[in-house]
C-alpha cells in the first residue's frame, strides 16, 4: 500500500483536507460502502507521519477487519475505489473554487427546464457581475468570462424581437472577445513550449495558426494591452525570429510588468531570454549576449523566480545557468557563494550532483585540481544527458590541467563514443561538444608546443563549448 497511487494522492493532503475528504467519503451521495469509510478514517489518522509499517497492506487489513484471512484481491479493489473517490474529491474541490464555471454548469442545467427562466436569469445576473469584477490572470479566466457572455447572448436571443429598440448592444460581442483571448493565449503558450523545447532537444515543432495569430495581433494591438498576452506574444516572436530587437522588446516589457505576472509566466520569460542569449553567445561570441543573460538571471534570483511553481525546489537548469554564467563572467567568488547558499534548495535527488559538480568547477578555477577530481568522485548519479555531458567535459579539463594525460586520452575516447551515440540533445548542442572534443584532442597532442596558426584558427571557429579555456591552453603552449 505504501507505493500505491492512493497514498501518493492522500499524502499531499494537509490535515484539514484529509478531514474534508473523510466527510466526503461518508456522504451517501458519493459512497455507501462502509469499508471505504473505515479505510479513509484509518489513513487520516496516520497523518502526518504515514508510517510505512502501519500502512503495509496486511497490517491495515487486520486493523480494519480483525482476524479474518487477508484477501489481497478484495483489498486492492477497496484501495482502487478509495482512489477513485480521492480523485473525484480533488476535482470537485477545484471546481468549487471556480465561481464562473459553477455558474456555467448551473445555467446549462437550468436552461433545459423552461419553468426555471427567472431562476436562470438571476444566476446569469450574478455570473455577469462576478465576471465584470474578475481581473483575468490567464486563459482559463477568459474562458469563464466567455461562458457568461455566451449565456447572456443565449437569453437575449430567446427574447429577441426585431424592433428598433431591440438592437444588440456592444456587450453582445464580448463572447467573441473573451474566446479570442482564451484561444490566442492557449495557442501561444503551446507554441512557446514547443519552440523552447526544440532549443533543448532534437525535434521539429508544429506551428499551427502561429503566423495567423501574429498577423491578427499586429492588426488588433488592443489585445496586447493585457500584460500576460503581450508577454506570451513577445516571447514566441523571439524564439521564432531570433532577433535582438525582439529580445529588448521582451525584456523591457517584462521589467515593466513582472510584478503583475504569475510565477509561471515570469519563469518562462526568463527561460526564453536565457536560451536565446546562450545560443547567440556561442554562435557569435558577442559579449552583449553574455551580459544580457547574466542580467536577466540575477533579476530572477533577486525576485525569487527560481522555480516554475511557487514553493517548488530550485529549478536545476536555472541553478546551472546562474552558476555557469557567473563563472563565465569571471565572478568565481559569487559563483561559490551561490552554490553554498542555494545548493540546499534543489530537489534532494539533484543536490549530490550539483553541489559536488559546482565545487569541482570552483576548485578547478582555483587551480586545486586534485580537490576538483575529489568532488567529481563524490558524484553518485547522473540523472540526465545534459548532466553527463557537463560532468565528462569538466573531467577532461581537470585531467589536462592536473597533468593526468593518460586518463585524459582514455576519457576523451570515451567522450567521443558518448557524443556519437547521443540522439537527445539538439544538433547545435552536439556540434558544440564535437568541436570541443576536436580541439581537446589537438590540445593533448600539442601538449609540448602548439603549432603556429592553431590558436588563431580556434579563435575563428564558432560554436565551441569551453572555448575560452581551450584558447587559454593553446596560448600557454605556444
MOGI-V652721 format. One record per residue. N is the residue number from 0. SS is DSSP state (hx for helix, st for strand, lp for the rest). PSI is psi in radians with two decimals (* if undefined). D_FIRST is the distance of its C-alpha to the first C-alpha in Angstrom with 2 decimals. Layout:
# MOGI-V652721
n,ss,psi,d_first
N,SS,PSI,D_FIRST
N,SS,PSI,D_FIRST
This chain:
# MOGI-V652721
n,ss,psi,d_first
0,lp,-0.48,0.00
1,lp,-0.56,3.79
2,lp,0.27,5.51
3,lp,2.74,5.09
4,hx,-0.57,8.57
5,hx,-0.90,8.10
6,hx,-0.56,7.31
7,hx,-0.48,9.89
8,hx,-0.91,12.23
9,hx,-0.48,11.95
10,lp,-0.31,12.24
11,lp,-0.17,15.55
12,lp,2.48,16.91
13,lp,-3.11,19.42
14,hx,-0.77,20.11
15,hx,-0.69,22.46
16,hx,-0.68,20.33
17,hx,-0.66,17.49
18,hx,-0.75,20.36
19,hx,-0.65,21.80
20,hx,-0.70,18.62
21,hx,-0.72,18.40
22,hx,-0.66,22.08
23,hx,-0.79,21.52
24,hx,-0.55,19.06
25,hx,-0.29,21.72
26,lp,2.15,24.42
27,lp,-0.30,25.64
28,lp,-0.61,26.71
29,lp,-0.45,23.17
30,lp,2.39,21.35
31,lp,0.14,22.68
32,lp,1.96,19.60
33,hx,-0.52,19.41
34,hx,-0.61,15.97
35,hx,-0.67,14.65
36,hx,-0.77,16.77
37,hx,-0.74,15.43
38,hx,-0.73,11.75
39,hx,-0.74,13.15
40,hx,-0.74,15.37
41,hx,-0.80,12.88
42,hx,-0.69,10.85
43,hx,-0.67,14.40
44,hx,-0.24,15.51
45,lp,-0.15,13.13
46,lp,2.44,15.09
47,lp,-0.06,16.34
48,lp,-0.67,14.87
49,lp,1.03,11.13
50,lp,2.27,11.23
51,lp,-0.68,8.65
52,hx,-0.76,10.05
53,hx,-0.17,9.86
54,hx,0.23,6.20
55,lp,2.41,5.59
56,hx,-0.88,5.25
57,hx,-0.57,8.99
58,hx,-0.82,9.95
59,hx,-0.71,8.92
60,hx,-0.77,10.59
61,hx,-0.66,13.62
62,hx,-0.60,13.95
63,hx,-0.63,14.16
64,hx,0.24,16.12
65,lp,-2.40,17.94
66,lp,0.09,19.09
67,lp,2.59,18.65
68,lp,2.38,17.37
69,lp,2.28,13.69
70,lp,1.76,13.60
71,hx,-0.74,10.85
72,hx,-0.78,12.75
73,hx,-0.75,13.19
74,hx,-0.61,9.66
75,hx,-0.71,8.82
76,hx,-0.70,12.04
77,hx,-0.81,11.25
78,hx,-0.73,8.33
79,hx,-0.72,10.84
80,hx,-0.66,13.63
81,hx,-0.60,12.29
82,hx,-0.74,11.68
83,hx,-0.70,15.27
84,hx,-0.66,16.52
85,hx,-0.72,15.16
86,hx,-0.72,16.99
87,hx,-0.68,20.00
88,hx,-0.76,20.05
89,hx,-0.79,20.25
90,hx,-0.82,22.98
91,hx,-0.66,24.94
92,hx,-0.75,24.81
93,hx,-0.69,26.32
94,hx,-0.72,28.77
95,hx,-0.42,29.96
96,lp,-0.07,30.93
97,lp,1.64,33.18
98,hx,-0.72,36.34
99,hx,-0.64,38.26
100,hx,-0.57,35.62
101,hx,-0.78,35.31
102,hx,-0.66,39.07
103,hx,-0.86,38.99
104,hx,-0.53,36.81
105,hx,-0.75,38.77
106,hx,-0.67,41.99
107,hx,-0.71,40.71
108,hx,-0.74,39.96
109,hx,-0.50,43.20
110,lp,-0.37,45.34
111,lp,-0.03,44.93
112,lp,1.77,46.64
113,hx,-0.57,50.33
114,hx,-0.21,50.80
115,hx,0.40,48.37
116,hx,-0.85,50.66
117,hx,-0.69,51.40
118,hx,-0.78,47.77
119,hx,-0.72,46.88
120,hx,-0.62,49.69
121,hx,-0.76,48.51
122,hx,-0.75,44.94
123,hx,-0.74,46.45
124,hx,-0.75,48.74
125,hx,-0.73,45.89
126,hx,-0.71,43.89
127,hx,-0.63,46.94
128,hx,-0.74,47.50
129,hx,-0.68,43.96
130,hx,-0.65,44.31
131,hx,-0.66,47.62
132,hx,-0.43,46.18
133,lp,2.28,43.22
134,lp,1.84,43.66
135,lp,2.39,41.65
136,lp,-0.38,39.50
137,lp,-3.08,38.25
138,hx,-0.66,38.45
139,hx,-0.49,36.13
140,hx,-0.65,38.47
141,hx,-0.51,41.31
142,hx,-0.72,39.41
143,hx,-0.74,39.26
144,hx,-0.62,42.97
145,hx,-0.77,43.71
146,hx,-0.66,42.33
147,hx,-0.70,44.49
148,hx,-0.64,47.48
149,hx,-0.81,46.76
150,hx,-0.49,46.87
151,hx,-0.80,49.96
152,hx,-0.63,51.72
153,hx,-0.84,50.38
154,hx,-0.55,51.94
155,hx,-0.78,55.05
156,hx,-0.53,55.54
157,hx,-0.52,55.19
158,hx,0.05,58.12
159,lp,2.35,60.07
160,lp,2.27,63.81
161,lp,1.38,66.00
162,lp,2.86,68.29
163,lp,-0.32,69.50
164,lp,-0.06,67.61
165,lp,0.59,64.26
166,lp,2.40,63.78
167,lp,2.35,60.15
168,lp,3.03,59.63
169,hx,-0.56,58.23
170,hx,-0.26,54.83
171,hx,-0.26,54.50
172,hx,0.01,53.79
173,hx,-0.57,50.74
174,hx,-0.81,48.49
175,hx,-0.80,49.74
176,hx,-0.85,49.48
177,hx,-0.63,45.91
178,hx,-0.63,44.65
179,hx,-0.78,46.50
180,hx,-0.83,44.85
181,hx,-0.86,41.40
182,hx,-0.85,42.20
183,hx,-0.75,43.96
184,hx,-0.78,41.32
185,hx,-0.74,38.49
186,hx,-0.72,40.59
187,hx,-0.67,41.69
188,hx,-0.71,38.14
189,hx,-0.77,37.16
190,hx,-0.66,40.30
191,hx,-0.79,39.75
192,hx,-0.87,36.27
193,hx,-0.68,37.66
194,hx,-0.72,40.86
195,hx,-0.76,39.05
196,hx,-0.59,36.56
197,lp,-0.24,39.55
198,lp,-0.29,40.95
199,lp,-0.79,37.95
200,st,2.87,37.00
201,lp,1.66,39.33
202,lp,2.83,39.37
203,lp,2.03,41.79
204,lp,2.64,40.82
205,lp,2.08,42.04
206,lp,1.11,44.08
207,lp,2.23,44.55
208,lp,0.06,46.92
209,hx,-0.81,47.04
210,hx,-0.69,50.82
211,hx,-0.66,51.35
212,hx,-0.74,49.19
213,hx,-0.78,51.17
214,hx,-0.72,54.44
215,hx,-0.80,53.39
216,hx,-0.56,52.52
217,hx,-0.58,55.78
218,hx,-0.35,57.70
219,lp,1.16,55.78
220,hx,-0.23,55.25
221,hx,-0.46,54.63
222,hx,-0.51,50.98
223,hx,-0.06,50.69
224,hx,-0.30,51.54
225,lp,1.99,47.85
226,hx,-0.72,46.55
227,hx,-0.71,43.13
228,hx,-0.71,44.86
229,hx,-0.75,47.53
230,hx,-0.76,45.02
231,hx,-0.70,43.16
232,hx,-0.83,46.54
233,hx,-0.62,47.91
234,hx,-0.58,44.94
235,hx,-0.70,44.95
236,hx,-0.75,48.71
237,hx,-0.79,48.33
238,hx,-0.69,45.89
239,hx,-0.74,47.95
240,hx,-0.39,51.40
241,lp,0.83,50.88
242,lp,2.45,53.82
243,hx,-0.50,54.36
244,hx,-0.66,55.89
245,hx,-0.53,52.58
246,hx,-0.83,50.91
247,hx,-0.65,53.30
248,hx,-0.80,52.90
249,hx,-0.82,49.12
250,hx,-0.81,49.24
251,hx,-0.69,51.90
252,hx,-0.66,50.21
253,hx,-0.80,46.91
254,hx,-0.57,48.62
255,hx,-0.28,50.26
256,hx,0.18,47.15
257,hx,-0.65,44.23
258,hx,-0.29,43.90
259,hx,-0.12,43.49
260,lp,2.72,40.87
261,lp,2.94,37.12
262,hx,-0.75,35.13
263,hx,-0.83,34.01
264,hx,-0.79,37.60
265,hx,-0.76,39.00
266,hx,-0.76,36.56
267,hx,-0.70,37.36
268,hx,-0.77,41.08
269,hx,-0.71,41.10
270,hx,-0.75,39.16
271,hx,-0.64,41.73
272,hx,-0.72,44.62
273,hx,-0.88,43.12
274,hx,-0.73,42.68
275,hx,-0.82,46.15
276,hx,-0.70,47.81
277,hx,-0.84,46.06
278,hx,-0.79,47.14
279,hx,-0.50,50.67
280,hx,-0.74,51.18
281,hx,-0.61,50.41
282,hx,-0.60,52.67
283,hx,-0.41,55.56
284,lp,0.39,55.19
285,lp,2.09,56.56
286,hx,-0.31,55.54
287,hx,-0.62,55.34
288,hx,-0.66,51.95
289,hx,-0.73,50.64
290,hx,-0.70,51.97
291,hx,-0.67,50.51
292,hx,-0.81,47.10
293,hx,-0.66,47.21
294,hx,-0.82,48.49
295,hx,-0.58,45.66
296,hx,-0.78,43.03
297,hx,-0.54,44.51
298,hx,-0.82,44.85
299,hx,-0.68,41.12
300,hx,-0.74,40.36
301,hx,-0.65,42.75
302,hx,-0.08,41.19
303,lp,0.40,37.63
304,lp,1.33,36.70
305,lp,-0.03,34.42
306,lp,2.83,31.37
307,lp,-0.57,30.81
308,lp,2.49,28.83
309,lp,2.33,29.91
310,lp,0.00,27.98
311,lp,3.00,26.38
312,lp,2.73,26.97
313,st,2.19,30.48
314,lp,2.29,30.72
315,hx,-0.63,31.31
316,hx,-0.67,34.08
317,hx,-0.71,35.83
318,hx,-0.87,35.55
319,hx,-0.72,37.11
320,hx,-0.78,39.78
321,hx,-0.84,40.92
322,hx,-0.90,41.02
323,hx,-0.58,42.80
324,hx,-0.66,45.25
325,hx,-0.74,46.27
326,hx,-0.76,46.99
327,hx,-0.55,48.86
328,lp,0.10,51.01
329,lp,0.29,51.83
330,lp,1.10,49.99
331,hx,-0.74,48.35
332,hx,-0.73,48.25
333,hx,-0.63,46.42
334,hx,-0.73,43.93
335,hx,-0.74,43.28
336,hx,-0.62,42.85
337,hx,-0.82,40.51
338,hx,-0.75,38.10
339,hx,-0.72,38.34
340,hx,-0.69,37.72
341,hx,-0.16,35.10
342,hx,-0.64,33.26
343,hx,-0.15,30.74
344,hx,-0.04,30.01
345,st,2.86,28.46
346,lp,2.32,24.81
347,hx,-0.54,23.79
348,hx,-0.29,23.25
349,hx,-0.25,26.91
350,hx,-0.79,28.63
351,hx,-0.82,29.39
352,hx,-0.94,31.20
353,hx,-0.61,33.11
354,hx,-0.80,34.25
355,hx,-0.67,35.48
356,hx,-0.77,36.92
357,hx,-0.77,38.65
358,hx,-0.69,40.06
359,hx,-0.74,41.29
360,hx,-0.77,43.08
361,hx,-0.84,44.69
362,hx,-0.69,45.83
363,hx,-0.76,47.22
364,hx,-0.55,49.19
365,hx,-0.08,50.58
366,lp,0.23,51.67
367,lp,1.33,49.35
368,hx,-0.66,48.26
369,hx,-0.63,46.86
370,hx,-0.65,44.62
371,hx,-0.79,43.53
372,hx,-0.62,42.64
373,hx,-0.72,40.81
374,hx,-0.70,38.63
375,hx,-0.64,37.93
376,hx,-0.38,36.95
377,lp,-0.22,34.33
378,lp,2.16,32.45
379,lp,-0.58,29.36
380,lp,2.60,27.98
381,lp,1.80,29.70
382,lp,-0.18,27.25
383,lp,2.86,29.76
384,hx,-0.73,33.06
385,hx,-0.65,34.99
386,hx,-0.71,33.76
387,hx,-0.74,34.93
388,hx,-0.75,38.33
389,hx,-0.78,38.75
390,hx,-0.89,37.91
391,hx,-0.70,40.22
392,hx,-0.64,43.13
393,hx,-0.72,43.08
394,hx,-0.72,42.95
395,hx,-0.75,46.06
396,hx,-0.74,47.93
397,hx,-0.76,47.22
398,hx,-0.78,48.25
399,hx,-0.87,51.51
400,hx,-0.51,52.34
401,hx,-0.13,51.55
402,lp,0.30,53.92
403,lp,1.29,51.33
404,hx,-0.56,52.86
405,hx,-0.83,51.58
406,hx,-0.62,47.96
407,hx,-0.80,48.92
408,hx,-0.74,50.31
409,hx,-0.79,47.30
410,hx,-0.62,44.80
411,hx,-0.72,46.97
412,hx,-0.72,46.97
413,hx,-0.68,43.18
414,hx,-0.68,43.11
415,hx,-0.82,45.48
416,hx,-0.65,43.19
417,hx,-0.74,40.20
418,hx,-0.77,42.24
419,hx,-0.57,43.37
420,hx,-0.27,39.90
421,lp,2.37,38.41
422,lp,0.14,37.94
423,lp,-0.86,35.78
424,st,2.78,38.15
425,lp,2.69,41.10
426,hx,-0.62,44.43
427,hx,-0.75,45.96
428,hx,-0.72,43.47
429,hx,-0.68,43.83
430,hx,-0.69,47.59
431,hx,-0.78,47.37
432,hx,-0.60,45.68
433,hx,-0.77,48.06
434,hx,-0.65,51.00
435,hx,-0.82,49.65
436,hx,-0.79,49.25
437,hx,-0.79,52.77
438,hx,-0.61,54.34
439,hx,-0.74,52.42
440,hx,-0.70,53.72
441,hx,-0.74,57.20
442,hx,-0.75,56.72
443,hx,-0.68,55.86
444,hx,-0.36,58.93
445,lp,0.25,61.06
446,lp,-0.36,60.00
447,lp,-0.81,63.66
448,lp,2.27,65.20
449,lp,2.20,64.11
450,lp,2.65,66.73
451,lp,2.42,68.73
452,lp,-0.29,67.25
453,hx,-0.69,63.64
454,hx,-0.75,62.61
455,hx,-0.63,64.31
456,hx,-0.70,62.67
457,hx,-0.70,59.22
458,hx,-0.57,60.13
459,hx,-0.43,61.04
460,lp,2.46,57.84
461,lp,2.85,55.16
462,lp,0.94,51.36
463,lp,2.15,50.88
464,lp,2.45,47.84
465,lp,0.66,48.94
466,hx,-0.71,52.53
467,hx,-0.74,53.93
468,hx,-0.77,52.80
469,hx,-0.79,54.30
470,hx,-0.75,57.60
471,hx,-0.75,57.83
472,hx,-0.68,57.41
473,hx,-0.77,59.96
474,hx,-0.62,62.39
475,hx,-0.49,61.97
476,hx,-0.12,63.00
477,lp,*,65.97
